[in-house]
Amino acid sequence: MNLKRLAIIFILFFFSFSTIADEIEKNNNTEFNVYTGMFDFSDDGKRSTLIGFQHQNEDLNRDTFFGNLSPITGAMITADNATYFYTGVQAHYKLGSLNLTPSFTPGYYNEGNGKDLGHALEFKSEIQLSLELPRDSQIGFSYNHLSNASLGDKNPGANSYMFNLLKKF
């Protein structure tokens, strides 16, 4: 199945949750994020489109010195079959109808036919800016960097950008 078909399926799946959520009592404690973009856009030889899915449960959030922190878990796949499965923490800062969301997530990376990042353990640092929409939805843009913190023999890293659709249930 090609990446465009997979993206369409994810988007339809995402919006079907919206219809189901209207029929049940909502407590708005779970957020799903479906995203697509360009993996390693700064490397002409290994850049590739990507698609991903992320889950956040606000019931597990904590107010800390760094702001409101909550756990996130997700996965992404590139058109070159590189995969990244991750779990970590994100902070949430509300700026009117804009949201600023930095996150840090260690995870497992498999290069598939894509870029060799030097190690299976990679760390993703990300910043996301999103705009609130009606019906507990958001649209956003994010940038991230994957790095193995020099755990492997090489550490080329990867810079990616994504467009995000977020929905609370």
N, C-alpha and C positions, 0 to 999 in steps of 0.2 A: 504494500500500500504506500503510495507516495505521501510526502509531507503535507501537500496542500489538502488532500482528502482527509488526512488525520486532523489537520487544523479545523476544517469544516465540521468534522464529527465532534471535536472538543467544544467548539463554539455552540453547536446545537445542543449538546449535552448540558453545557453551562446554562443556557437560557431555558432549557426544559425544567431545570431546578427552580427557576424563577416562578414558573406557572404552578408547580407543585407546592412551593413554599407559600403561595397566596392562599392555598386551600387548608393549610394547617396552622396551628397557633405558632407564632414566631417569637423566639426569645433573642434573636440576633446575636448569638454567642459564637457562631461558626462562620468563618469567611473562607471562600474559595477564590483562588486567583488563577486564571488561565492566561497564559502569555505566549507570545511569539516574537521572534526578532532575528538578530544576526549574531551568531557565535563567533568570537574572535575576529571582529570586523577589522582589526588593525593588522592582520596577517593575510595578505593577498593570496598566499598559497593554500591556506587552510581555513579560510572563512567559510561558514556554512549556515544555512537557516536553522532555526531551532523552534521547538514548541515545548511547553511545559505546563505543569499543574502544581499548585501549592495550597496547603491547608493551614489554617490558623484557628485555634480555639481560644476565644477570649475569656472563657471560664478559668483558664490557667494563668491569666495575666497577673502581674505584680507591679505595684508602684515602687520605684527604686530611685536612687540618686540620679540615674541616667534617664529617668522618665518611666513611662509605662512599658514594661517588657512582657512579651508573650512568646511561647514556643511556636515554631513553624516546621513543617515537613513538606518535602516536595520532590519532584523528579523532572528532568528534562531530557530530550533526545534531539540530536541534530540530524540533518539530512544525510550525514556521513555515518550514521549509526553510533556516534559517540553518546554515552549516557552519563548522567550525574544524578545520584540519589543522595538527598541531604536532609539534615535536621539541625535546627539551631534556634536562634533567638532573634527577635526583631523589636525595635522600639517604635513608638507611634507618637508623632507630634502633630497636633491639629493647628492649622493656620487659617482660620475662617473656613471656607469651603475647600481649601487645599489640605492635603495630608503629606507629611514628610515621613518616610519610613526607611530608616537604615536597618540593615540586618547583617548577621554573621552566621554562616552555616558550614560546618565541616561536613564532608560527605565522601562517598565512593564514586570515583570516576573510571570509566572504561572507554578507551579511545576508539573502539570499533574500527572504522576505516578513516577516522578523523585524526586530529592532532594529538601527538604524544606529549602529554604534559609532565612526564617524568616520574609520576608516582600514582598509586591508586587512591591515596588520601589527599584530597584537595580541599582548600578552604575558600569559600565564596564570601566576598565582602560586597554588599550591594546597597545602593541608594535608590529609592523610588519616590516619585512625586505623582500624586493622584488627585483628581478632582471628583468631589462628591456629585452624584447624580440622583435623581428620584428613585424610590423603591429600594433603598439600601444598596445601591450599586455605586461603583467608581470606575473611572477610566484613568489610566496612568501610563507613565513612561519610567523605565528603570535602566540603570547601568550597573554592571557588576564586573568584578575581576576574580578569576580563579587562579590560585597559586598553591604550590605544595610547601611553601615556606622553606625551600631548600632541603626537604627531606630526601629527595631523589638525587640522582647524579646530575640531572638538569632540571631547570625550573623556568621554562619559557613563559608560563602564564597565558591567560586568555582574557581578552576584554570583550564584553558583549553588551548589546542594548536590546531592550524588549518593550513591546507595547502590551499593556496589561488590562484585563477586564476582571473586576473584583465584585463579588456579590456576597452579602451577609444573609445567613439563614437563622 
